[in-house]
Amino acid sequence: MERYPILEVNVNKIYNNAKVVTGLCKENNIKVAGIIKGFGGIVPCADAMVKGGCVQIGSSRIEQLKQIKKAEIDIPLMLIRIPMKNEIKDVVKYSDICLVSERNTLSELQKQAKKQNKLYKIILMYDLGDLREGVFSKDELLELALYTELELSNLILEGIGTNLTCYGSIAPTYENLKELSDVAEFVEQRIGRKLEIISGGGTTTLPTLLQGFVPEKINHLRIGEGIINTQDLPLYWNSNIDGLDADTFILKAQIVELNKKPTHPIGKIVVNAFGETSFYEDKGIRKRAIVALGNQDVGDSSKLIPKDKSINVLGASSDHTILDIEDCEKDYKLGDIIEFNVLYPAMLFSSLSEYVHKKIIK
Ligand SMILES: *Cc1c(COP(=O)(O)O)cnc(C)c1O
């Protein structure tokens, strides 16, 4: 007997998507780090990204990189969240390269790298206006670059990078990426050598690349979503890449109640299970189903897209998701399984939930 809910992961589709994206990037002399944080670092998926042409595997969580290392996948590992002070030892032990924006973090990395007798690589982060991580002026960047290059003998300054469309919703454009490329040249002149990596962001840089607006000097991207869950590209970016398959993750949940009920709640309306005020459109009495899956598993039920296009997700509490099935052709029965595509946040939550069973499809 299968146990639900199940998150089905199609590793072959992830492999194919990786091939498409790394191929496209290769045409533009761009190398790709495959980012695995969106699916909790599931090892066979990371392996598929490597086989599909990613030259590094990256995650924000050192625990996930540790798993990849343990699985003996032969690929450089990149920590993409600037490290915490208390994880530096693990960072040096379980990864090969990380993103850095603080002088003190560089010193700590040096200490640990020396202790562990390792040469450890770093990428300095430069903020182009999205206002998440990164130093804010090119002089400060140069100072960190010179500090690493001249004073920290166990660290290798591998390159510089930036992050966009995260906190500040800033799009990658020719202008801001050109600024990154200019800053890279500025640093290269001062240190007297070329940098290996100029990392121009993540998935959201792909549409800019397709339009031909990524400057030549950018030679690296850190891509998760664009390989593992490509539904957002057409949805938010009006961008379609030929050959990408959006059906990589399918979440399956079981019907535990079928009913006909009013669409507008009855009584004095206050707040829902999460303390939010909701709006309920009165559409009269309609057929609905409850599936045993909740916001605890997916974060937010509005990030679920039913495969049966006639189903409408009405909402969810922690453990129950309510579906309008009035317009469905199929006559759903108690115990039937409903399939959903998951947008990025729902993929993130469901892959991390121990209550959601994972099934790898080859
Ligand atoms: C999450 C993350 C990425 C990857 O983002 P995607 O949108 O999944 O491609 C790249 N770089 C950093 C620093 C990140 O935190």
The ligand as an SDF file (V2000), in Angstrom:
LIG
                    3D

 15 15  0  0  0  0  0  0  0  0999 V2000
   18.7720   30.3120   -3.9750 C   0  0  0  0  0  0  0  0  0  0  0  0
   19.9750   30.9380   -4.5250 C   0  0  0  0  0  0  0  0  0  0  0  0
   20.3290   30.7270   -5.8670 C   0  0  0  0  0  0  0  0  0  0  0  0
   19.4830   29.9200   -6.8200 C   0  0  0  0  0  0  0  0  0  0  0  0
   18.2630   30.5430   -7.0720 O   0  0  0  0  0  0  0  0  0  0  0  0
   17.2730   29.9260   -8.1880 P   0  0  0  0  0  0  0  0  0  0  0  0
   16.2270   30.9710   -8.3290 O   0  0  0  0  0  0  0  0  0  0  0  0
   16.7160   28.6650   -7.6130 O   0  0  0  0  0  0  0  0  0  0  0  0
   18.0380   29.7040   -9.4070 O   0  0  0  0  0  0  0  0  0  0  0  0
   21.5030   31.2950   -6.3290 C   0  0  0  0  0  0  0  0  0  0  0  0
   22.2880   32.0390   -5.5180 N   0  0  0  0  0  0  0  0  0  0  0  0
   21.9900   32.2570   -4.2290 C   0  0  0  0  0  0  0  0  0  0  0  0
   22.9020   33.0910   -3.4090 C   0  0  0  0  0  0  0  0  0  0  0  0
   20.8210   31.7230   -3.6860 C   0  0  0  0  0  0  0  0  0  0  0  0
   20.5320   31.9660   -2.3990 O   0  0  0  0  0  0  0  0  0  0  0  0
  1  2  1  0
  2  3  1  0
  2 14  2  0
  3  4  1  0
  3 10  2  0
  4  5  1  0
  5  6  1  0
  6  7  2  0
  6  8  1  0
  6  9  1  0
 10 11  1  0
 11 12  2  0
 12 13  1  0
 12 14  1  0
 14 15  1  0
M  END
$$$$
